Amino acid sequence: MQRHLGQVALIVVMCAVLVGVLSIAPLAVSAQGGGPNLLVDGNFEASPPWPLQDGAGDMYIAPGWQAYYLESAPSYVPVPSNCSDTPIRPACYWMRPRFNSVDAAAFSNRVHSGLLAQKYFSDGRMHEAGLMQRVTGLKPAPPCVFQSLCRRGNALTPTLAARTASAPTSPATCT
């Protein structure tokens, strides 16, 4: 039961990261009250093949975005019982995820809107990762809500997650 709760908690954390990063795209079109889109390829619609990151042949990242990930499991992730051999083999339960584009024509259940989306996955193992983009030129603004779809494994029904965030209160903090 405790192991199951740990896995559920990790999935919730991964969805929260996804909410914070991928969900900027739908809102970007109306960034700053109808101003210019401040994100590079904020809707993930740039034509593939996308650029490779870190020289890895399985990390195709949408232009303007950067993947982040942990190469090894952090100390707060418990070793699953099926991987607790001595010595412990982290590759049994943890890996750097793969990143790639996904096409709505081939996988309509994986693309919320538009023709493409960014996906990352770890073949039945855990990971902690996401996408980010540094944005400059923001002005102080009231809080807004970012939304993203988070799909666990091959689930057909995605989970809509939302997070409220604010622009910095001082332009000096925008980097």
FITIFI-594512 format. One record per atom (N, C-alpha, C, O, CB): x, y, z; residue number from 1; residue in one letter. Coordinates in steps of 0.1 Angstrom, whole numbers, plus 5000, padded with zeros to 4 digits. Atoms other than C-alpha are relative to their C-alpha. Last residue first. Glycine has a CB too. Layout:
# residues N
    x    y    z num residu
    X    Y    Z NUM      a
...
This chain:
# residues 175
    x    y    z num residu
 4987 5004 5007 175      t
 5154 5368 4831 175      t
 4997 4990 4990 175      t
 5006 4986 4983 175      t
 5010 4996 5010 175      t
 5002 5007 5013 174      c
 5124 5387 4846 174      c
 5013 4997 4994 174      c
 5020 5007 4990 174      c
 4991 5008 4991 174      c
 5000 5014 4998 173      t
 5132 5396 4882 173      t
 4998 4992 4988 173      t
 4999 4980 4988 173      t
 4991 4996 5011 173      t
 4986 5004 4997 172      a
 5142 5432 4874 172      a
 5001 4985 5002 172      a
 5012 4979 5000 172      a
 5006 5007 5011 172      a
 4994 5004 5013 171      p
 5107 5436 4858 171      p
 5015 4996 5002 171      p
 5020 4988 4994 171      p
 5000 5012 4991 171      p
 4990 4990 5004 170      s
 5094 5436 4894 170      s
 5006 4995 4987 170      s
 5011 4984 4986 170      s
 5010 5002 5011 170      s
 5004 4987 4996 169      t
 5062 5419 4905 169      t
 5010 5011 4997 169      t
 5006 5023 4997 169      t
 4997 5000 5015 169      t
 4992 4994 4989 168      p
 5069 5388 4886 168      p
 4995 5014 5003 168      p
 4990 5021 4994 168      p
 5015 5000 4996 168      p
 4988 4994 5006 167      a
 5040 5374 4864 167      a
 5008 5006 5012 167      a
 5002 5009 5022 167      a
 4997 5011 4989 167      a
 4999 4985 5002 166      s
 5017 5353 4884 166      s
 5012 5004 4993 166      s
 5022 4997 4994 166      s
 4998 5007 5014 166      s
 4987 4994 4999 165      a
 5007 5316 4885 165      a
 4999 5015 4997 165      a
 4989 5020 4991 165      a
 5010 4993 4990 165      a
 5001 4986 5000 164      t
 4976 5295 4891 164      t
 5014 5006 5001 164      t
 5022 5001 5010 164      t
 4991 5006 5010 164      t
 4991 4993 4990 163      r
 4979 5259 4882 163      r
 4999 5015 4998 163      r
 4999 5019 4987 163      r
 5015 4995 4999 163      r
 4999 4985 5001 162      a
 4955 5236 4864 162      a
 5009 5005 5011 162      a
 5009 4999 5022 162      a
 4986 5007 5001 162      a
 4994 4994 4987 161      a
 4954 5199 4857 161      a
 5001 5015 4998 161      a
 5004 5019 4986 161      a
 5013 4993 5003 161      a
 4997 4986 5002 160      l
 4932 5181 4831 160      l
 5004 5006 5014 160      l
 4998 5004 5024 160      l
 4987 5008 4996 160      l
 5004 4992 4988 159      t
 4936 5144 4834 159      t
 5003 5014 4997 159      t
 5014 5018 4994 159      t
 5007 4995 5013 159      t
 4990 4992 4993 158      p
 4937 5124 4801 158      p
 4994 5007 5012 158      p
 4982 5008 5014 158      p
 5006 5011 4991 158      p
 5006 4988 4994 157      t
 4913 5096 4793 157      t
 5011 5008 5007 157      t
 5016 5004 5017 157      t
 4988 4997 5009 157      t
 5007 4993 5011 156      l
 4927 5069 4770 156      l
 4994 5013 5005 156      l
 4992 5022 4996 156      l
 4989 4991 4995 156      l
 5014 4996 4997 155      a
 4953 5058 4795 155      a
 4994 5007 4989 155      a
 5000 5016 4983 155      a
 5000 5008 5013 155      a
 5008 5001 5012 154      n
 4984 5044 4778 154      n
 4985 5003 5003 154      n
 4977 4999 4996 154      n
 5001 4986 4994 154      n
 4999 5012 5008 153      g
 5008 5055 4805 153      g
 4992 5001 4988 153      g
 4992 5011 4981 153      g
 4996 4988 5009 153      g
 4992 5010 4993 152      r
 4995 5084 4826 152      r
 5000 4987 4992 152      r
 4990 4982 4989 152      r
 4995 4997 5014 152      r
 5005 5014 5003 151      r
 4982 5113 4805 151      r
 5010 4991 5007 151      r
 5022 4992 5005 151      r
 4999 4998 4985 151      r
 4990 5009 4996 150      c
 4985 5149 4817 150      c
 4995 4986 4998 150      c
 4984 4983 5003 150      c
 5004 5003 5015 150      c
 5005 5014 4999 149      l
 4966 5176 4799 149      l
 5012 4991 5004 149      l
 5023 4992 4999 149      l
 4994 4995 4987 149      l
 4993 5010 5008 148      s
 4977 5211 4807 148      s
 4993 4987 5001 148      s
 4986 4984 5012 148      s
 5014 5000 5004 148      s
 5006 5013 5000 147      q
 4962 5243 4821 147      q
 5008 4991 4990 147      q
 5014 4995 4981 147      q
 4985 5001 4995 147      q
 4994 5008 5011 146      f
 4977 5276 4831 146      f
 4994 4986 5001 146      f
 4992 4981 5012 146      f
 5016 5000 5001 146      f
 5001 5014 4998 145      v
 4956 5300 4852 145      v
 5006 4993 4988 145      v
 5002 4996 4976 145      v
 4985 4995 5003 145      v
 5008 5006 5011 144      c
 4964 5337 4855 144      c
 5001 4985 5002 144      c
 5009 4980 5011 144      c
 5006 5004 4986 144      c
 4998 5015 5002 143      p
 4975 5358 4884 143      p
 4992 4995 4988 143      p
 4981 5001 4985 143      p
 4996 4993 5013 143      p
 5007 5008 4990 142      p
 4974 5396 4880 142      p
 5002 4985 4997 142      p
 5006 4982 4986 142      p
 4984 5004 4999 142      p
 5013 5003 5004 141      a
 5002 5412 4859 141      a
 4992 4992 5011 141      a
 4999 4986 5020 141      a
 4999 4992 4987 141      a
 5008 5005 4989 140      p
 5036 5427 4863 140      p
 4985 4998 4996 140      p
 4980 5007 4989 140      p
 5001 5010 5012 140      p
 5004 4989 4991 139      k
 5052 5430 4829 139      k
 4992 4995 5012 139      k
 4985 4984 5010 139      k
 4991 5011 4992 139      k
 5013 5000 4993 138      l
 5070 5403 4811 138      l
 4998 5012 5008 138      l
 5008 5018 5014 138      l
 5000 4987 5009 138      l
 5009 4990 5004 137      g
 5099 5411 4787 137      g
 4986 5000 5006 137      g
 4977 5006 5002 137      g
 4998 5000 4985 137      g
 4997 4987 4995 136      t
 5118 5379 4790 136      t
 4990 5010 4995 136      t
 4981 5007 4987 136      t
 5014 5005 4995 136      t
 5007 4989 5007 135      v
 5108 5343 4787 135      v
 5004 5013 5007 135      v
 5005 5014 5019 135      v
 4984 4998 5002 135      v
 4998 4987 4993 134      r
 5130 5313 4795 134      r
 4993 5011 4992 134      r
 4995 5012 4980 134      r
 5016 5003 5002 134      r
 4996 4989 5009 133      q
 5115 5281 4782 133      q
 5002 5013 5008 133      q
 4993 5017 5015 133      q
 4990 5001 4988 133      q
 5000 4986 4995 132      m
 5110 5249 4801 132      m
 5004 5009 4988 132      m
 5011 5005 4979 132      m
 5009 5002 5012 132      m
 4995 4991 5010 131      l
 5102 5212 4795 131      l
 4999 5014 5005 131      l
 4990 5018 5013 131      l
 4991 4999 4986 131      l
 5009 4991 5005 130      g
 5098 5184 4820 130      g
 5006 5009 4989 130      g
 5017 5006 4984 130      g
 4994 5009 5011 130      g
 4995 4992 5011 129      a
 5115 5157 4839 129      a
 4989 5010 4996 129      a
 4978 5010 5001 129      a
 5003 4991 4988 129      a
 5004 4987 4996 128      e
 5114 5133 4868 128      e
 5005 5010 4990 128      e
 5018 5011 4988 128      e
 5005 5004 5015 128      e
 4991 4989 5003 127      h
 5114 5098 4857 127      h
 4995 5012 5006 127      h
 4983 5013 5010 127      h
 5001 5001 4984 127      h
 5002 4987 4995 126      m
 5099 5064 4866 126      m
 5010 5010 4994 126      m
 5021 5006 4990 126      m
 5000 5000 5015 126      m
 4992 4997 4988 125      r
 5100 5032 4845 125      r
 4997 5015 5004 125      r
 4990 5022 4997 125      r
 5016 4999 4997 125      r
 5004 5007 4988 124      g
 5074 5017 4822 124      g
 5009 5002 5012 124      g
 5008 4995 5023 124      g
 5001 4985 4997 124      g
 5002 5014 5002 123      d
 5090 5029 4790 123      d
 4998 4992 5013 123      d
 5006 4982 5015 123      d
 5013 4995 4993 123      d
 4989 5007 4995 122      s
 5101 5064 4801 122      s
 4998 4985 5000 122      s
 5003 4978 5009 122      s
 5004 5004 5014 122      s
 5005 5012 4994 121      f
 5080 5090 4784 121      f
 5012 4992 5004 121      f
 5023 4994 5000 121      f
 4991 4992 4990 121      f
 4988 5007 4994 120      y
 5082 5124 4769 120      y
 4995 4989 5008 120      y
 4984 4989 5014 120      y
 5008 5010 5009 120      y
 5003 5011 4990 119      k
 5057 5140 4745 119      k
 5014 4996 5006 119      k
 5024 4998 5000 119      k
 4993 4988 4993 119      k
 4988 5005 4995 118      q
 5056 5174 4727 118      q
 4997 4988 5010 118      q
 4988 4990 5018 118      q
 5009 5011 5007 118      q
 4998 4998 4986 117      a
 5025 5180 4707 117      a
 5014 4995 5003 117      a
 5020 4987 4996 117      a
 4989 4993 5009 117      a
 4988 5007 4994 116      l
 5016 5183 4670 116      l
 4999 5003 5015 116      l
 4992 5012 5020 116      l
 5013 5005 4995 116      l
 4996 5012 5008 115      l
 4986 5191 4647 115      l
 5011 4992 5007 115      l
 5013 4980 5005 115      l
 5005 5004 4987 115      l
 4990 4998 5010 114      g
 4967 5216 4668 114      g
 5004 4987 4994 114      g
 4996 4977 4995 114      g
 5012 5006 5006 114      g
 5005 4990 5011 113      s
 4948 5209 4700 113      s
 5012 5001 4990 113      s
 5023 4999 4994 113      s
 4996 5013 5006 113      s
 5012 4993 4995 112      h
 4949 5182 4728 112      h
 4995 5010 4989 112      h
 4983 5010 4987 112      h
 5004 5008 5012 112      h
 4998 4986 5004 111      v
 4973 5158 4710 111      v
 4987 5008 5004 111      v
 4977 5005 4998 111      v
 5003 5002 4985 111      v
 4988 4994 4993 110      r
 4977 5124 4726 110      r
 5002 5014 4996 110      r
 5012 5020 5002 110      r
 5012 4992 4996 110      r
 5003 5000 4986 109      n
 4942 5109 4717 109      n
 5012 5006 5008 109      n
 5011 5008 5020 109      n
 4998 4986 5005 109      n
 5009 4989 4996 108      s
 4947 5120 4681 108      s
 4997 5000 5015 108      s
 4994 5011 5020 108      s
 4987 4999 4992 108      s
 5004 5002 4986 107      f
 4977 5097 4677 107      f
 4991 5011 5005 107      f
 4995 5020 5013 107      f
 5013 4999 5009 107      f
 4997 5013 4996 106      a
 4986 5093 4640 106      a
 4995 4996 5014 106      a
 4991 4985 5017 106      a
 5015 4997 5000 106      a
 5005 5009 5010 105      a
 4970 5124 4626 105      a
 5002 4985 5004 105      a
 4993 4977 5001 105      a
 5006 5003 4986 105      a
 5014 5003 4998 104      a
 4976 5142 4658 104      a
 4994 4991 4990 104      a
 4985 4984 4993 104      a
 4993 5014 5000 104      a
 5008 4995 5011 103      d
 5014 5138 4654 103      d
 4985 4997 5003 103      d
 4982 4985 5005 103      d
 5005 4995 4986 103      d
 5011 5010 5003 102      v
 5036 5133 4684 102      v
 4990 5007 4991 102      v
 4987 5019 4993 102      v
 4993 4996 5014 102      v
 5013 4994 5004 101      s
 5070 5150 4688 101      s
 4990 4989 4998 101      s
 4993 4977 4996 101      s
 5001 5008 4986 101      s
 5002 5000 5015 100      n
 5098 5134 4707 100      n
 4987 5008 4997 100      n
 4979 5011 5007 100      n
 4999 4986 4995 100      n
 5008 4988 5004  99      f
 5114 5132 4741  99      f
 4998 4999 4985  99      f
 5007 4995 4978  99      f
 5007 5013 5004  99      f
 4998 4997 5014  98      r
 5128 5100 4758  98      r
 4990 5012 4997  98      r
 4980 5012 5002  98      r
 4997 4988 4991  98      r
 5011 5003 5009  97      p
 5129 5099 4796  97      p
 5005 5003 4985  97      p
 5014 5011 4983  97      p
 4988 5008 5003  97      p
 5002 4987 5006  96      r
 5161 5096 4816  96      r
 4989 4998 4990  96      r
 4990 4989 4982  96      r
 5013 5006 4994  96      r
 4993 4997 5012  95      m
 5156 5063 4835  95      m
 4998 5015 4996  95      m
 4988 5021 5000  95      m
 4996 4991 4988  95      m
 4997 4985 5003  94      w
 5145 5049 4868  94      w
 5007 5001 4986  94      w
 5016 4993 4983  94      w
 5008 5006 5011  94      w
 5012 4992 4997  93      y
 5129 5015 4879  93      y
 5002 5015 4996  93      y
 4992 5023 4997  93      y
 4997 5000 5014  93      y
 5012 5008 4999  92      c
 5152 4986 4869  92      c
 4987 5009 5001  92      c
 4976 5005 4997  92      c
 5000 4991 5012  92      c
 5005 5002 5014  91      a
 5179 5010 4857  91      a
 4987 4992 5000  91      a
 4979 4992 4990  91      a
 5010 4995 4990  91      a
 5009 4989 5003  90      p
 5184 5018 4894  90      p
 4994 5000 4986  90      p
 4983 5004 4985  90      p
 5008 5013 5001  90      p
 4997 4996 5014  89      r
 5198 4983 4900  89      r
 4990 5012 4997  89      r
 4979 5009 4994  89      r
 4997 4988 4991  89      r
 5012 4994 5006  88      i
 5200 4978 4938  88      i
 5004 5004 4986  88      i
 5014 5010 4984  88      i
 4995 5012 5008  88      i
 5002 4986 4998  87      p
 5229 4955 4947  87      p
 4988 5005 4993  87      p
 4983 4999 4983  87      p
 5013 5007 4995  87      p
 4987 4995 4995  86      t
 5213 4936 4962  86      t
 5010 4996 4989  86      t
 5012 4984 4987  86      t
 5003 4994 5014  86      t
 4990 5010 4999  85      d
 5178 4932 4947  85      d
 5013 5007 5006  85      d
 5014 5019 5006  85      d
 5003 4994 4986  85      d
 4992 4998 4988  84      s
 5152 4959 4955  84      s
 5011 4989 5002  84      s
 5015 4986 5013  84      s
 4991 5000 5012  84      s
 4987 4996 5004  83      c
 5138 4962 4920  83      c
 5010 5001 5012  83      c
 5020 5008 5011  83      c
 4999 5014 4993  83      c
 4996 5009 5011  82      n
 5105 4943 4924  82      n
 5014 5004 4995  82      n
 5020 4997 4987  82      n
 4990 5000 4989  82      n
 4997 5014 4995  81      s
 5100 4960 4958  81      s
 5005 4991 4989  81      s
 5014 4982 4992  81      s
 4988 4994 5007  81      s
 5011 5009 5000  80      p
 5101 4995 4942  80      p
 5005 4986 5005  80      p
 5016 4982 5002  80      p
 4994 4999 4986  80      p
 4997 5010 5009  79      v
 5130 5017 4954  79      v
 4988 4990 5000  79      v
 4985 4984 5011  79      v
 5014 4992 5004  79      v
 4997 5013 4994  78      p
 5116 5047 4972  78      p
 5002 4990 4989  78      p
 4996 4990 4978  78      p
 4988 4995 5009  78      p
 5007 5010 5008  77      v
 5119 5081 4955  77      v
 5003 4986 5006  77      v
 5015 4982 5005  77      v
 5003 5001 4985  77      v
 5013 5001 4995  76      y
 5129 5107 4981  76      y
 4991 4990 4992  76      y
 4980 4987 4995  76      y
 4993 5013 4999  76      y
 5001 5008 4988  75      s
 5166 5101 4975  75      s
 4986 4998 5005  75      s
 4983 4989 5012  75      s
 5008 5007 5011  75      s
 4997 4992 4988  74      p
 5164 5113 4939  74      p
 4997 4991 5012  74      p
 4991 4981 5012  74      p
 4991 5013 5000  74      p
 5011 4998 4991  73      a
 5165 5087 4911  73      a
 5004 5008 5012  73      a
 5015 5006 5018  73      a
 4995 4986 5005  73      a
 5001 5011 4990  72      s
 5193 5092 4886  72      s
 4988 5003 5010  72      s
 4985 5015 5011  72      s
 5013 4997 5007  72      s
 4994 5012 5005  71      e
 5196 5112 4854  71      e
 4998 4988 5009  71      e
 4997 4977 5005  71      e
 5015 5002 4997  71      e
 4990 5006 4991  70      l
 5172 5138 4865  70      l
 5005 4987 4995  70      l
 4997 4978 4991  70      l
 4993 4998 5015  70      l
 5003 5014 4995  69      y
 5155 5157 4838  69      y
 5011 4997 5010  69      y
 5021 5003 5010  69      y
 5000 4990 4988  69      y
 4993 5002 4988  68      y
 5152 5191 4820  68      y
 4996 4986 5006  68      y
 4985 4982 5004  68      y
 4998 5011 5011  68      y
 5004 5010 4991  67      a
 5142 5196 4784  67      a
 5009 5000 5013  67      a
 5020 5003 5012  67      a
 5001 4986 4993  67      a
 4989 5008 4995  66      q
 5147 5229 4767  66      q
 4995 4990 5010  66      q
 4986 4993 5019  66      q
 5011 5009 5007  66      q
 5003 5006 4987  65      w
 5122 5247 4745  65      w
 5013 4992 5004  65      w
 5021 4989 4996  65      w
 4988 4990 4999  65      w
 5002 4990 4990  64      g
 5129 5272 4717  64      g
 4998 4994 5014  64      g
 4999 5002 5024  64      g
 4988 5008 4996  64      g
 4991 4988 5001  63      p
 5124 5246 4689  63      p
 4996 5010 5011  63      p
 4985 5013 5013  63      p
 4999 5006 4986  63      p
 5005 4989 5008  62      a
 5105 5215 4701  62      a
 5009 5012 5000  62      a
 5015 5015 5011  62      a
 4985 5004 5005  62      a
 5007 4990 4992  61      i
 5128 5189 4717  61      i
 4995 5011 4990  61      i
 5002 5015 4981  61      i
 5009 5006 5011  61      i
 5004 4990 5009  60      y
 5139 5156 4701  60      y
 4991 5010 5007  60      y
 4980 5007 5012  60      y
 4993 4994 4988  60      y
 5005 4988 4993  59      m
 5157 5137 4728  59      m
 4997 5011 4990  59      m
 5005 5021 4989  59      m
 5011 5005 5010  59      m
 5014 5002 4997  58      d
 5161 5101 4716  58      d
 4995 5012 5008  58      d
 4985 5011 5016  58      d
 4998 4987 5008  58      d
 5008 5004 5012  57      g
 5194 5103 4697  57      g
 4986 4998 5003  57      g
 4978 4996 4994  57      g
 5005 4988 4994  57      g
 5007 5012 4998  56      a
 5211 5121 4727  56      a
 4991 4997 4988  56      a
 4983 5006 4984  56      a
 4992 4999 5013  56      a
 4994 5010 5008  55      g
 5236 5148 4718  55      g
 4993 4986 5000  55      g
 4999 4976 4995  55      g
 5014 4999 5003  55      g
 4990 5007 4993  54      d
 5224 5169 4747  54      d
 5007 4989 4992  54      d
 5012 4979 4998  54      d
 4995 4994 5013  54      d
 4994 4994 4989  53      q
 5193 5180 4728  53      q
 5010 4991 5007  53      q
 5008 4979 5007  53      q
 4990 5005 5011  53      q
 4996 5009 4989  52      l
 5183 5170 4693  52      l
 5006 5008 5011  52      l
 5012 5019 5009  52      l
 5010 4990 4995  52      l
 4986 5001 4997  51      p
 5164 5196 4672  51      p
 5003 4990 5011  51      p
 4995 4988 5020  51      p
 5006 5013 5004  51      p
 4996 4990 4990  50      w
 5129 5188 4660  50      w
 5015 4998 5003  50      w
 5020 4987 5001  50      w
 4991 5000 5013  50      w
 4994 5004 4987  49      p
 5123 5168 4629  49      p
 5004 5011 5009  49      p
 5010 5021 5004  49      p
 5011 4990 4997  49      p
 4989 5009 4997  48      p
 5096 5180 4627  48      p
 5009 4997 4988  48      p
 5005 5000 4977  48      p
 4995 4986 5005  48      p
 4999 5012 5007  47      s
 5077 5211 4617  47      s
 5011 4991 5004  47      s
 5022 4996 5006  47      s
 5001 5003 4985  47      s
 4989 4999 5009  46      a
 5071 5237 4644  46      a
 5001 4986 4993  46      a
 5000 4976 4999  46      a
 5013 5004 5007  46      a
 5004 5003 5013  45      e
 5036 5233 4659  45      e
 5011 5001 4990  45      e
 5009 5000 4978  45      e
 4989 5010 4996  45      e
 4993 5012 5005  44      f
 5046 5230 4695  44      f
 4996 4996 4986  44      f
 4996 4984 4983  44      f
 4996 4989 5009  44      f
 5010 5010 5003  43      n
 5021 5257 4705  43      n
 5005 4987 4995  43      n
 4997 4978 4991  43      n
 4990 5006 4990  43      n
 5008 5002 4988  42      g
 5046 5280 4722  42      g
 4989 4990 4998  42      g
 4984 4985 5008  42      g
 4994 5013 5004  42      g
 5008 5012 5002  41      d
 5070 5277 4693  41      d
 4992 4996 5012  41      d
 4992 4984 5016  41      d
 5010 4988 4996  41      d
 4996 5005 5013  40      v
 5092 5304 4708  40      v
 4993 4986 4998  40      v
 4994 4978 5007  40      v
 5016 4998 4999  40      v
 4994 5013 5000  39      l
 5072 5319 4736  39      l
 5005 4997 4986  39      l
 4998 5000 4976  39      l
 4991 4989 5005  39      l
 4987 4999 4995  38      l
 5065 5356 4740  38      l
 5008 4987 5000  38      l
 5019 4987 5003  38      l
 5000 5006 5014  38      l
 4997 5013 4994  37      n
 5034 5356 4718  37      n
 5015 5001 5004  37      n
 5024 5002 4996  37      n
 4997 4988 4990  37      n
 4993 5010 5008  36      p
 5028 5393 4711  36      p
 5002 4987 5008  36      p
 5003 4987 5020  36      p
 5013 5005 4995  36      p
 4987 4996 5005  35      g
 5002 5412 4730  35      g
 5006 4989 4992  35      g
 5000 4979 4989  35      g
 5009 5005 5011  35      g
 5002 4999 5015  34      g
 4965 5402 4734  34      g
 5013 5004 4994  34      g
 5013 5007 4982  34      g
 4989 5009 4997  34      g
 5013 4994 5004  33      g
 4964 5409 4772  33      g
 4999 5002 4985  33      g
 4995 5012 4980  33      g
 4998 5013 5006  33      g
 5000 4986 4998  32      q
 5001 5402 4780  32      q
 4987 5007 4994  32      q
 4988 5017 4988  32      q
 5012 5007 4994  32      q
 4991 4995 4990  31      a
 5000 5367 4765  31      a
 5000 5015 5001  31      a
 4999 5022 4991  31      a
 5015 4995 4998  31      a
 5005 4988 4995  30      s
 4970 5360 4744  30      s
 5008 5005 5011  30      s
 5003 5012 5020  30      s
 4985 4998 5005  30      s
 5005 4992 5011  29      v
 4986 5334 4721  29      v
 4994 5014 5006  29      v
 4995 5024 4998  29      v
 4989 4993 4993  29      v
 4990 4991 5006  28      a
 5007 5322 4750  28      a
 4994 5009 4990  28      a
 4999 5020 4988  28      a
 5011 4992 4995  28      a
 5002 4986 4996  27      l
 4977 5308 4769  27      l
 5009 5010 4993  27      l
 5006 5022 4994  27      l
 5002 5001 5015  27      l
 5013 4995 5004  26      p
 4975 5275 4750  26      p
 4998 5015 5004  26      p
 4990 5022 4997  26      p
 4990 4991 5006  26      p
 5003 4999 5014  25      a
 5013 5271 4753  25      a
 4986 5005 4996  25      a
 4985 5014 4988  25      a
 5003 4987 4993  25      a
 4999 4986 5004  24      i
 5018 5279 4790  24      i
 4996 5002 4985  24      i
 4991 5012 4981  24      i
 5015 5004 5001  24      i
 5013 4993 5001  23      s
 5003 5245 4798  23      s
 5002 5015 4996  23      s
 4992 5021 4994  23      s
 4994 4999 5014  23      s
 5007 5002 5013  22      l
 5034 5226 4789  22      l
 4988 5009 4999  22      l
 4984 5012 4988  22      l
 4997 4986 4998  22      l
 4991 4998 5012  21      v
 5056 5239 4817  21      v
 4992 5000 4987  21      v
 4991 5010 4980  21      v
 5011 4990 5000  21      v
 4992 4988 4999  20      g
 5037 5243 4850  20      g
 5007 5003 4987  20      g
 5010 5015 4985  20      g
 5009 4999 5011  20      g
 5009 4988 5000  19      v
 5011 5217 4842  19      v
 5008 5013 4999  19      v
 5004 5022 4992  19      v
 4991 4999 5013  19      v
 5006 4998 5014  18      l
 5038 5192 4832  18      l
 4991 5011 4999  18      l
 4991 5019 4990  18      l
 4993 4987 4996  18      l
 4989 4994 5008  17      v
 5056 5198 4865  17      v
 4995 5002 4986  17      v
 4997 5013 4980  17      v
 5012 4990 5000  17      v
 4998 4986 4996  16      a
 5023 5192 4884  16      a
 5011 5007 4992  16      a
 5009 5019 4988  16      a
 5003 5001 5015  16      a
 5011 4993 5006  15      c
 5017 5160 4864  15      c
 5001 5015 5003  15      c
 4998 5024 4995  15      c
 4986 4995 5004  15      c
 4997 4998 5014  14      m
 5051 5148 4874  14      m
 4989 5007 4993  14      m
 4992 5015 4984  14      m
 5002 4986 4994  14      m
 4989 4991 5001  13      v
 5044 5155 4911  13      v
 5003 5002 4985  13      v
 5005 5014 4980  13      v
 5012 4996 5008  13      v
 5006 4987 4998  12      v
 5010 5137 4908  12      v
 5011 5011 4999  12      v
 5008 5022 4993  12      v
 4994 5001 5015  12      v
 5008 4997 5012  11      i
 5027 5107 4893  11      i
 4994 5014 5001  11      i
 4994 5022 4992  11      i
 4989 4990 4997  11      i
 4990 4996 5010  10      l
 5053 5107 4921  10      l
 4993 5004 4987  10      l
 4997 5013 4980  10      l
 5010 4988 4997  10      l
 4995 4987 4997   9      a
 5025 5108 4947   9      a
 5010 5004 4989   9      a
 5010 5016 4985   9      a
 5007 5000 5014   9      a
 5011 4990 5003   8      v
 5007 5079 4930   8      v
 5006 5014 5003   8      v
 5003 5023 4995   8      v
 4988 4997 5009   8      v
 5001 4999 5015   7      q
 5040 5059 4930   7      q
 4989 5010 4996   7      q
 4991 5018 4987   7      q
 4997 4986 4994   7      q
 4988 4993 5005   6      g
 5046 5066 4967   6      g
 4999 5002 4985   6      g
 5003 5013 4980   6      g
 5012 4992 5004   6      g
 5001 4986 4997   5      l
 5010 5057 4975   5      l
 5012 5008 4995   5      l
 5010 5019 4990   5      l
 4998 5002 5015   5      l
 5010 4994 5009   4      h
 5014 5024 4957   4      h
 4998 5015 5002   4      h
 4997 5022 4993   4      h
 4987 4992 5002   4      h
 4994 4999 5012   3      r
 5046 5017 4977   3      r
 4991 5006 4989   3      r
 4995 5014 4981   3      r
 5005 4986 4995   3      r
 4991 4989 4999   2      q
 5028 5024 5009   2      q
 5007 5002 4987   2      q
 5009 5014 4983   2      q
 5010 4999 5012   2      q
 5008 4988 5000   1      m
 5000 5000 5000   1      m
 5009 5013 5000   1      m
 5006 5022 4993   1      m
 4991 5000 5012   1      m
